[in-house]
Amino acid sequence: MDAADLDYRTRTLSGCIPPLLVTRLLELGHMEEVEFQAGRGEWFCAREWARLLGDQGRQAEALEVLAPYVATGWWPAAQAQAELLESWGRAEEAILLVRPYTEVGGLPLEFFARLLARHGRTDEAISRLSAGVEDWFLATALVDITEGTDRDEDIAALLAARIPDQHRCDSPWCCRGLDPDTAIGLLATIRERQGRVDEAIALLHTRQHITSVNNHDQLADLLARHDRIEELRAYAATEYLGDAARRLAEVLEERGDVEGAIAVYRQPGDSPVCQRNGAVHLAQLLVRHGRGHEAIGVMRVLADSPGGAEDWIVHTLCTLYADHGRALDGLAYLDALKARRDGREEWDFFRLRLPLMADCGLLDEAVEQARAHPEGDTSYAAWIISDLLAKNGRIEEAVAALEPYASAHSGSLAGHLIDLGRVKDAVVLLQQRESEPVAPVWTGSLFNDPPF
């Protein structure tokens, strides 16, 4: 077993059985196949099989499954074994296993430090992480593990040193590692948990570029937690992405003020991003409260606005039509949109017709029209057609539609084969290799590995 080969296959999901299909094999009762493949270099099978053995109290067997993978020195295997050991109450063994990997820093060091902190060795964890505070994920771990200790001021000083008086990044990639805006956010986290909420708020108002991470705005969340609704309302009126407005609407909805939440979304401000996101969030809110037809109206207005008929917006609208038993209305809208575009209908819009036609009992006609489309002989069209057939219980036809494009859609085709009980055929397909590993083994570092 080779670490470079393992790394390439698992990072690219090529030449291997991916996690979703391992789960499907187990759900359909193909335990023996998963066990067999776990012993043949299939990492995702090995990881899941070891977990199942551990759940059955067969810890020694679970470790035997992982042993060949760990022996290669590949970090993900060591991490998986350490997680199992910890879950079995064998934390000291997990610490001994992981410690050598921390020499590269990066994610192994973050994992190690959090492991230490969970088992009463916070001082060592803080010492190790403090040396790597220039990496944002190590700095984040450092702030997390010091909660409840007497080290907040020490860590706050480290972070403050990373916030220059004058410079602010003008793009996410301006400052390598821990950028000033991220340092501000982490320092604000410390100030909030110290009860210095006003200072935390003032800090977050100084951010210049990164204000929202994973669709969450830290300042908006802080204001909501401390019931500072009027300040949140004022901030939501200026925040460009609309994440603050969404948080305000969520708070109002949680309090039973549905109309107030609706009003927030109906006044989205001047930002086009906020306007579009606000309309989608409003539609979702209306659906949650049984007002689906109003939601359709909201999305229809958005789609009909200048530049509003983007594929994702029209897709949302057509999904609402389908979910509310109005497939014919959805088709009529697509007809009108096509007419506005001089009879042209690119595949990204045409494909939205297919589930609507199927809902109207026109599955065969949908497939026929899809194949007749100018892009109907492409691999991406075949995938859509196959998916439509499979969702309507016609698995064998779905397989036939994808077989000419097996290399491009091996995962989808293998999933259909598994559903038909053709497990061996699915595995052979998945294990086909088109190229050999060309990249170095990932060590777990984010900033020392290519392309950085």
KOLNU-42209 format. One line per field, with one value per residue (C-alpha): residue number from 1; x, y, z. Coordinates in nm, 3 decimals, padded with zeros to 5 digits. Last residue first. Example, Ala and Ser with C-alpha at 12.3 -4.5 7.8 and 13.67 -1.06 7.14 Angstrom:
BEGIN
seq <- 2; 1
u <- 01.367; 01.230
v <- -00.106; -00.450
w <- 00.714; 00.780
//
This chain:
BEGIN
seq <- 452; 451; 450; 449; 448; 447; 446; 445; 444; 443; 442; 441; 440; 439; 438; 437; 436; 435; 434; 433; 432; 431; 430; 429; 428; 427; 426; 425; 424; 423; 422; 421; 420; 419; 418; 417; 416; 415; 414; 413; 412; 411; 410; 409; 408; 407; 406; 405; 404; 403; 402; 401; 400; 399; 398; 397; 396; 395; 394; 393; 392; 391; 390; 389; 388; 387; 386; 385; 384; 383; 382; 381; 380; 379; 378; 377; 376; 375; 374; 373; 372; 371; 370; 369; 368; 367; 366; 365; 364; 363; 362; 361; 360; 359; 358; 357; 356; 355; 354; 353; 352; 351; 350; 349; 348; 347; 346; 345; 344; 343; 342; 341; 340; 339; 338; 337; 336; 335; 334; 333; 332; 331; 330; 329; 328; 327; 326; 325; 324; 323; 322; 321; 320; 319; 318; 317; 316; 315; 314; 313; 312; 311; 310; 309; 308; 307; 306; 305; 304; 303; 302; 301; 300; 299; 298; 297; 296; 295; 294; 293; 292; 291; 290; 289; 288; 287; 286; 285; 284; 283; 282; 281; 280; 279; 278; 277; 276; 275; 274; 273; 272; 271; 270; 269; 268; 267; 266; 265; 264; 263; 262; 261; 260; 259; 258; 257; 256; 255; 254; 253; 252; 251; 250; 249; 248; 247; 246; 245; 244; 243; 242; 241; 240; 239; 238; 237; 236; 235; 234; 233; 232; 231; 230; 229; 228; 227; 226; 225; 224; 223; 222; 221; 220; 219; 218; 217; 216; 215; 214; 213; 212; 211; 210; 209; 208; 207; 206; 205; 204; 203; 202; 201; 200; 199; 198; 197; 196; 195; 194; 193; 192; 191; 190; 189; 188; 187; 186; 185; 184; 183; 182; 181; 180; 179; 178; 177; 176; 175; 174; 173; 172; 171; 170; 169; 168; 167; 166; 165; 164; 163; 162; 161; 160; 159; 158; 157; 156; 155; 154; 153; 152; 151; 150; 149; 148; 147; 146; 145; 144; 143; 142; 141; 140; 139; 138; 137; 136; 135; 134; 133; 132; 131; 130; 129; 128; 127; 126; 125; 124; 123; 122; 121; 120; 119; 118; 117; 116; 115; 114; 113; 112; 111; 110; 109; 108; 107; 106; 105; 104; 103; 102; 101; 100; 99; 98; 97; 96; 95; 94; 93; 92; 91; 90; 89; 88; 87; 86; 85; 84; 83; 82; 81; 80; 79; 78; 77; 76; 75; 74; 73; 72; 71; 70; 69; 68; 67; 66; 65; 64; 63; 62; 61; 60; 59; 58; 57; 56; 55; 54; 53; 52; 51; 50; 49; 48; 47; 46; 45; 44; 43; 42; 41; 40; 39; 38; 37; 36; 35; 34; 33; 32; 31; 30; 29; 28; 27; 26; 25; 24; 23; 22; 21; 20; 19; 18; 17; 16; 15; 14; 13; 12; 11; 10; 9; 8; 7; 6; 5; 4; 3; 2; 1
u <- 00.094; -00.009; 00.134; 00.197; 00.351; 00.045; -00.230; -00.029; -00.193; 00.094; -00.063; 00.141; 00.303; 00.102; 00.128; -00.063; -00.126; -00.389; -00.708; -00.775; -01.068; -01.162; -01.510; -01.611; -01.484; -01.672; -01.999; -01.973; -01.913; -02.215; -02.469; -02.758; -02.968; -02.923; -02.549; -02.556; -02.738; -02.473; -02.197; -02.346; -02.355; -01.997; -01.860; -02.000; -01.728; -01.572; -01.910; -02.028; -02.165; -02.302; -02.502; -02.829; -02.821; -02.785; -03.083; -03.281; -03.205; -03.302; -03.650; -03.793; -03.893; -03.594; -03.375; -03.516; -03.460; -03.106; -03.026; -03.157; -02.957; -02.640; -02.687; -02.718; -02.387; -02.219; -02.335; -02.572; -02.867; -02.683; -02.874; -03.191; -03.331; -03.217; -03.392; -03.709; -03.726; -03.657; -03.928; -04.176; -04.116; -04.166; -04.486; -04.702; -04.732; -04.474; -04.239; -04.288; -04.194; -03.892; -03.774; -03.846; -03.560; -03.321; -03.413; -03.279; -02.922; -02.948; -02.980; -03.323; -03.347; -03.693; -03.622; -03.515; -03.845; -04.015; -03.797; -03.894; -04.260; -04.226; -04.034; -04.318; -04.575; -04.375; -04.378; -04.749; -04.799; -04.594; -04.818; -04.852; -04.686; -04.346; -04.327; -04.395; -04.149; -03.884; -03.952; -03.892; -03.569; -03.446; -03.534; -03.319; -03.033; -03.046; -03.044; -03.368; -03.314; -03.122; -03.400; -03.680; -03.893; -03.705; -03.738; -04.110; -04.161; -03.963; -04.190; -04.505; -04.391; -04.339; -04.692; -04.816; -04.613; -04.765; -04.758; -04.535; -04.211; -04.294; -04.314; -03.974; -03.819; -03.964; -03.827; -03.483; -03.490; -03.600; -03.336; -03.060; -03.161; -03.190; -02.878; -02.669; -02.819; -02.717; -02.952; -03.150; -03.342; -03.667; -03.910; -03.677; -03.704; -04.082; -04.117; -03.939; -04.175; -04.472; -04.342; -04.306; -04.319; -04.002; -03.806; -03.930; -03.796; -03.457; -03.444; -03.534; -03.247; -03.008; -03.122; -03.072; -02.720; -02.640; -02.762; -02.434; -02.378; -02.441; -02.591; -02.954; -02.860; -02.637; -02.925; -03.152; -02.880; -02.836; -03.211; -03.210; -02.944; -03.072; -02.725; -02.718; -02.863; -02.591; -02.323; -02.473; -02.490; -02.130; -02.010; -02.182; -02.271; -02.295; -01.993; -01.781; -01.906; -01.726; -01.400; -01.301; -01.277; -01.335; -01.344; -01.709; -01.606; -01.380; -01.651; -01.888; -01.629; -01.551; -01.921; -01.951; -01.678; -01.830; -01.506; -01.679; -01.740; -01.382; -01.243; -01.470; -01.381; -01.013; -01.100; -01.293; -01.018; -00.759; -00.975; -00.990; -00.614; -00.517; -00.382; -00.202; -00.089; -00.214; -00.369; -00.545; -00.896; -00.874; -00.818; -00.649; -00.630; -00.309; -00.300; -00.288; -00.179; -00.378; -00.151; -00.015; -00.373; -00.397; -00.098; -00.219; -00.564; -00.401; -00.226; -00.540; -00.753; -00.515; -00.709; -00.901; -01.272; -01.219; -00.852; -00.932; -01.140; -00.905; -00.612; -00.815; -00.894; -00.527; -00.436; -00.697; -00.572; -00.204; 00.015; -00.062; 00.182; 00.398; 00.087; -00.053; 00.211; 00.208; -00.171; -00.191; 00.072; -00.123; -00.453; -00.351; -00.676; -00.803; -01.006; -00.717; -00.472; -00.707; -00.763; -00.387; -00.334; -00.603; -00.459; -00.108; -00.220; -00.400; -00.094; 00.231; 00.468; 00.620; 00.270; 00.277; 00.500; 00.240; -00.056; -00.001; 00.111; -00.195; -00.430; -00.276; -00.330; -00.693; -00.796; -01.157; -01.303; -01.393; -01.032; -00.900; -01.143; -01.044; -00.676; -00.729; -00.901; -00.626; -00.355; -00.530; -00.573; -00.199; -00.044; 00.261; 00.226; 00.184; -00.142; -00.299; -00.176; -00.298; -00.652; -00.816; -00.605; -00.721; -01.084; -01.005; -00.855; -01.157; -01.427; -01.677; -01.951; -01.921; -01.549; -01.620; -01.852; -01.587; -01.325; -01.559; -01.622; -01.255; -01.162; -01.436; -01.330; -00.969; -01.013; -00.669; -00.767; -00.849; -01.126; -01.253; -01.333; -01.505; -01.714; -01.807; -01.899; -02.128; -02.341; -02.662; -02.828; -02.746; -02.386; -02.343; -02.512; -02.274; -01.975; -02.136; -02.151; -01.792; -01.634; -01.522; -01.184; -01.013; -01.092; -01.228; -00.969; -00.847; -00.906; -00.736; -00.435; -00.367; -00.396; -00.157; 00.092; 00.069; 00.138; 00.000
v <- 02.762; 02.552; 02.326; 02.231; 02.462; 02.675; 02.424; 02.156; 01.816; 01.626; 01.585; 01.336; 01.493; 01.541; 01.332; 01.021; 00.795; 00.849; 00.699; 00.442; 00.202; 00.117; 00.264; 00.055; -00.268; -00.187; -00.122; -00.442; -00.639; -00.477; -00.550; -00.557; -00.316; -00.039; -00.108; -00.060; 00.273; 00.392; 00.276; 00.490; 00.795; 00.746; 00.660; 00.974; 01.095; 00.753; 00.587; 00.823; 00.562; 00.373; 00.669; 00.630; 00.251; 00.274; 00.509; 00.271; -00.007; 00.218; 00.316; 00.398; 00.757; 00.901; 00.674; 00.804; 01.166; 01.090; 00.921; 01.215; 01.462; 01.251; 01.208; 01.585; 01.631; 01.375; 01.553; 01.411; 01.628; 01.956; 02.047; 01.909; 01.593; 01.374; 01.602; 01.606; 01.226; 01.205; 01.460; 01.288; 00.960; 01.127; 01.310; 01.224; 01.588; 01.538; 01.401; 01.720; 01.928; 01.704; 01.764; 02.131; 02.247; 02.078; 02.339; 02.621; 02.496; 02.336; 02.670; 02.773; 02.997; 03.085; 03.455; 03.489; 03.633; 03.329; 03.096; 03.279; 03.248; 02.875; 02.836; 03.010; 02.785; 02.480; 02.600; 02.667; 02.311; 02.179; 02.351; 02.083; 02.289; 02.118; 02.138; 02.513; 02.570; 02.370; 02.577; 02.900; 02.774; 02.660; 02.999; 03.162; 02.918; 02.964; 03.341; 03.513; 03.821; 04.033; 04.291; 04.155; 03.865; 03.607; 03.820; 03.880; 03.507; 03.425; 03.638; 03.503; 03.145; 03.223; 03.363; 03.029; 02.846; 03.019; 02.725; 02.890; 02.720; 02.804; 03.173; 03.164; 02.989; 03.253; 03.527; 03.366; 03.359; 03.721; 03.828; 03.652; 03.842; 04.180; 04.131; 04.052; 04.350; 04.574; 04.870; 04.763; 04.439; 04.593; 04.308; 04.068; 04.255; 04.290; 03.913; 03.876; 04.129; 03.942; 03.619; 03.766; 03.436; 03.498; 03.249; 03.436; 03.764; 03.610; 03.447; 03.775; 03.950; 03.671; 03.695; 04.070; 04.023; 03.771; 04.010; 04.019; 04.396; 04.481; 04.832; 04.784; 04.472; 04.683; 04.910; 04.614; 04.445; 04.761; 04.768; 04.401; 04.408; 04.084; 03.972; 03.662; 03.856; 04.123; 03.853; 03.668; 03.990; 04.071; 03.725; 03.724; 03.372; 03.257; 03.029; 03.321; 03.681; 04.006; 03.950; 04.281; 04.586; 04.479; 04.776; 04.721; 04.385; 04.553; 04.791; 04.499; 04.305; 04.612; 04.659; 04.292; 04.290; 03.995; 03.798; 03.566; 03.863; 03.989; 03.649; 03.621; 03.978; 03.879; 03.595; 03.827; 04.087; 03.820; 03.711; 04.072; 04.117; 03.811; 03.497; 03.307; 03.505; 03.862; 03.988; 03.664; 03.756; 04.092; 04.456; 04.370; 04.641; 04.820; 05.114; 05.008; 04.652; 04.362; 04.059; 04.195; 04.209; 03.835; 03.751; 03.994; 03.835; 03.496; 03.611; 03.790; 03.476; 03.249; 03.202; 02.904; 02.869; 02.915; 02.858; 02.566; 02.768; 03.066; 02.835; 02.635; 02.956; 03.057; 02.716; 02.761; 03.111; 03.017; 03.291; 03.150; 02.866; 02.903; 02.969; 02.635; 02.421; 02.617; 02.624; 02.246; 02.187; 02.405; 02.238; 01.887; 01.783; 01.533; 01.750; 01.996; 01.732; 01.621; 01.983; 02.029; 01.710; 01.792; 02.143; 02.000; 01.741; 02.020; 02.232; 02.168; 01.934; 01.813; 01.732; 01.389; 01.242; 01.327; 01.152; 00.794; 00.887; 01.110; 00.837; 00.586; 00.832; 00.881; 00.518; 00.576; 00.394; 00.721; 00.833; 00.520; 00.561; 00.923; 00.827; 00.559; 00.806; 01.065; 00.809; 00.714; 01.077; 01.139; 00.881; 00.726; 00.411; 00.201; 00.379; 00.229; -00.121; -00.093; 00.031; -00.311; -00.449; -00.162; -00.261; -00.622; -00.523; -00.306; -00.564; -00.401; -00.398; -00.021; -00.074; -00.319; -00.065; 00.208; -00.021; -00.103; 00.265; 00.358; 00.050; 00.103; 00.466; 00.359; 00.092; -00.072; -00.434; -00.528; -00.270; -00.408; -00.743; -00.588; -00.362; -00.657; -00.870; -00.600; -00.570; -00.520; -00.247; 00.019; -00.101; -00.069; 00.272; 00.398; 00.282; 00.456; 00.786; 00.749; 00.701; 00.359; 00.424; 00.496; 00.865; 01.040; 01.317; 01.347; 00.979; 00.848; 01.078; 01.030; 00.655; 00.642; 00.872; 00.672; 00.337; 00.000
w <- -00.169; -00.468; -00.338; 00.025; 00.284; 00.356; 00.429; 00.606; 00.641; 00.484; 00.143; -00.059; -00.361; -00.680; -00.997; -00.901; -01.200; -01.465; -01.601; -01.332; -01.320; -00.962; -00.986; -01.286; -01.134; -00.813; -00.994; -01.197; -00.877; -00.710; -00.982; -00.734; -00.941; -00.682; -00.697; -01.073; -01.029; -00.784; -01.018; -01.295; -01.070; -00.953; -01.298; -01.454; -01.694; -01.750; -01.798; -02.071; -02.312; -02.006; -01.875; -02.068; -02.039; -01.662; -01.635; -01.854; -01.606; -01.316; -01.435; -01.091; -01.164; -00.981; -01.192; -01.519; -01.417; -01.300; -01.630; -01.831; -01.620; -01.650; -02.025; -02.060; -01.879; -02.106; -02.419; -02.679; -02.576; -02.627; -02.943; -02.777; -02.938; -02.649; -02.401; -02.611; -02.611; -02.238; -02.160; -02.394; -02.212; -01.876; -01.969; -01.669; -01.562; -01.286; -01.553; -01.754; -01.450; -01.387; -01.747; -01.791; -01.572; -01.816; -02.077; -01.863; -01.820; -02.165; -02.338; -02.462; -02.766; -02.901; -02.931; -02.568; -02.453; -02.610; -02.403; -02.086; -02.175; -02.238; -01.911; -01.727; -01.892; -01.787; -01.427; -01.443; -01.566; -01.275; -01.021; -00.755; -00.484; -00.485; -00.865; -00.879; -00.595; -00.781; -01.092; -00.898; -00.742; -01.083; -01.230; -00.962; -01.016; -01.396; -01.383; -01.483; -01.266; -01.511; -01.515; -01.289; -01.411; -01.203; -00.892; -00.942; -01.001; -00.690; -00.474; -00.640; -00.586; -00.218; -00.200; -00.337; -00.076; 00.224; 00.462; 00.720; 00.616; 00.253; 00.338; 00.505; 00.205; -00.028; 00.195; 00.193; -00.187; -00.207; 00.045; -00.149; -00.459; -00.290; -00.080; -00.387; -00.568; -00.274; -00.238; 00.067; 00.127; 00.249; 00.178; 00.358; 00.685; 00.642; 00.620; 00.954; 01.110; 00.968; 01.118; 01.467; 01.653; 01.852; 01.638; 01.330; 01.467; 01.540; 01.196; 01.027; 01.205; 01.106; 00.742; 00.746; 00.883; 00.609; 00.339; 00.150; 00.165; 00.531; 00.547; 00.654; 00.850; 01.074; 01.171; 01.243; 01.445; 01.651; 01.705; 01.801; 02.066; 02.218; 02.326; 02.109; 01.815; 01.835; 01.841; 01.544; 01.339; 01.428; 01.331; 00.992; 00.885; 00.525; 00.560; 00.676; 00.658; 00.735; 00.550; 00.393; 00.615; 00.972; 01.213; 01.311; 01.453; 01.705; 01.826; 01.879; 02.078; 02.288; 02.365; 02.460; 02.723; 02.907; 02.891; 02.644; 02.418; 02.443; 02.344; 02.041; 01.943; 01.939; 01.702; 01.469; 01.471; 01.389; 01.096; 00.972; 01.013; 00.806; 00.973; 00.698; 00.397; 00.385; 00.061; -00.035; 00.083; -00.095; -00.001; 00.327; 00.590; 00.683; 00.926; 01.290; 01.221; 01.371; 01.422; 01.751; 01.878; 01.825; 02.043; 02.310; 02.310; 02.358; 02.675; 02.793; 02.754; 02.943; 03.267; 03.126; 03.044; 02.673; 02.595; 02.365; 02.121; 02.090; 02.016; 01.766; 01.578; 01.582; 01.443; 01.169; 01.089; 01.058; 01.209; 01.554; 01.500; 01.810; 02.017; 01.907; 02.075; 02.402; 02.413; 02.367; 02.636; 02.877; 02.786; 02.884; 03.049; 02.795; 02.560; 02.548; 02.426; 02.148; 02.044; 02.026; 01.827; 01.572; 01.518; 01.491; 01.236; 01.046; 00.988; 01.173; 00.986; 01.316; 01.438; 01.275; 01.548; 01.819; 01.657; 01.773; 02.125; 02.167; 02.042; 02.282; 02.567; 02.458; 02.487; 02.596; 02.293; 02.120; 02.167; 02.000; 01.712; 01.655; 01.670; 01.406; 01.172; 01.228; 01.153; 00.831; 00.728; 00.797; 00.562; 00.725; 00.514; 00.830; 00.907; 00.595; 00.669; 01.032; 00.961; 00.933; 01.217; 01.438; 01.379; 01.457; 01.792; 01.870; 01.815; 02.052; 01.788; 01.745; 01.689; 01.409; 01.247; 01.269; 01.119; 00.830; 00.766; 00.749; 00.551; 00.293; 00.253; 00.215; -00.051; -00.040; -00.084; 00.276; 00.298; -00.035; 00.126; 00.429; 00.206; -00.016; 00.283; 00.424; 00.111; 00.309; 00.101; 00.360; 00.370; -00.006; 00.003; 00.271; 00.068; -00.229; -00.043; 00.078; -00.268; -00.399; -00.560; -00.893; -00.866; -00.558; -00.624; -00.265; -00.190; -00.500; -00.488; -00.118; -00.132; -00.427; -00.257; 00.067; -00.102; 00.000
//
